[in-house]
Amino acid sequence: MSMFLNTLTPKFYVALTGTSSLISGLILIFEWWYFRKYGTSFIEQVSVSHLRPLLGGVDNNSSNNSNSSNGDSDSNRQSVSECKVWR
């Protein structure tokens, strides 16, 4: 393994750094565009709607069905835990 690492040239590290910077920049531009268009972060939207149920989070369908009879607009907010931002 160390022999493989010793054979890597500085060009490899420059290419690796440049490629990761390019990909990060594209993700940043896409996030900015998505936020300007839809008002929410794409990564946050995907994590809340797809990853949270897989990780044992609150199931939005079951909580919305139980709260739909009272007509509160806060029923959707109760299913997602709040996050406070310090400024």
C-alpha positions as CSV (number, residue, x, y, z in Angstrom):
1,M,0.0,0.0,0.0
2,S,2.8,2.5,0.9
3,M,4.5,1.7,-2.4
4,F,1.3,2.8,-4.3
5,L,1.1,6.0,-2.3
6,N,4.8,6.8,-3.0
7,T,4.2,6.5,-6.8
8,L,1.6,9.2,-6.8
9,T,2.9,12.4,-8.4
10,P,2.1,16.0,-7.5
11,K,0.1,16.2,-10.7
12,F,-2.3,13.6,-9.3
13,Y,-2.9,15.7,-6.2
14,V,-3.4,18.9,-8.3
15,A,-5.9,17.0,-10.4
16,L,-7.7,15.6,-7.4
17,T,-7.9,19.0,-5.7
18,G,-9.2,20.6,-8.9
19,T,-11.8,18.0,-9.6
20,S,-13.2,18.1,-6.0
21,S,-13.2,21.9,-6.2
22,L,-15.1,21.8,-9.5
23,I,-17.7,19.4,-8.1
24,S,-18.1,21.4,-4.9
25,G,-18.6,24.6,-7.0
26,L,-21.3,22.9,-9.2
27,I,-23.1,21.7,-6.1
28,L,-23.0,25.2,-4.6
29,I,-24.3,26.8,-7.7
30,F,-27.1,24.2,-8.0
31,E,-28.0,24.7,-4.3
32,W,-28.1,28.5,-4.8
33,W,-30.3,28.2,-7.9
34,Y,-32.7,25.7,-6.2
35,F,-33.0,27.9,-3.1
36,R,-33.8,31.0,-5.2
37,K,-36.4,29.1,-7.2
38,Y,-38.1,27.0,-4.5
39,G,-37.2,28.8,-1.2
40,T,-35.6,25.7,0.4
41,S,-32.4,23.8,0.2
42,F,-32.4,20.8,-2.1
43,I,-30.2,18.8,0.3
44,E,-32.4,19.6,3.2
45,Q,-35.6,18.8,1.2
46,V,-34.2,15.4,0.2
47,S,-32.9,14.6,3.7
48,V,-36.2,15.5,5.4
49,S,-38.5,13.7,2.9
50,H,-36.4,10.6,2.1
51,L,-33.7,10.0,4.7
52,R,-35.6,10.8,7.9
53,P,-38.1,7.9,7.5
54,L,-35.2,5.5,6.8
55,L,-33.4,6.6,9.9
56,G,-36.4,6.2,12.2
57,G,-37.7,9.7,12.1
58,V,-41.3,10.8,12.3
59,D,-43.6,9.5,9.5
60,N,-45.3,12.5,8.0
61,N,-48.2,10.5,6.6
62,S,-49.4,9.1,9.9
63,S,-49.1,12.4,11.8
64,N,-50.8,14.4,9.1
65,N,-53.8,12.0,9.0
66,S,-54.3,12.3,12.7
67,N,-54.1,16.1,12.7
68,S,-56.1,16.7,9.4
69,S,-59.4,16.7,11.2
70,N,-58.8,19.8,13.3
71,G,-57.7,21.9,10.3
72,D,-54.7,23.5,11.9
73,S,-52.1,24.9,9.6
74,D,-49.4,23.9,12.2
75,S,-50.1,20.2,11.7
76,N,-47.2,19.9,9.1
77,R,-44.9,21.8,11.4
78,Q,-45.4,19.4,14.3
79,S,-44.1,16.4,12.3
80,V,-40.8,18.1,11.6
81,S,-38.6,19.0,14.6
82,E,-37.6,22.7,14.7
83,C,-34.1,23.9,14.2
84,K,-32.9,27.2,15.7
85,V,-30.2,29.2,13.9
86,W,-27.8,31.3,16.0
87,R,-26.8,34.6,14.4
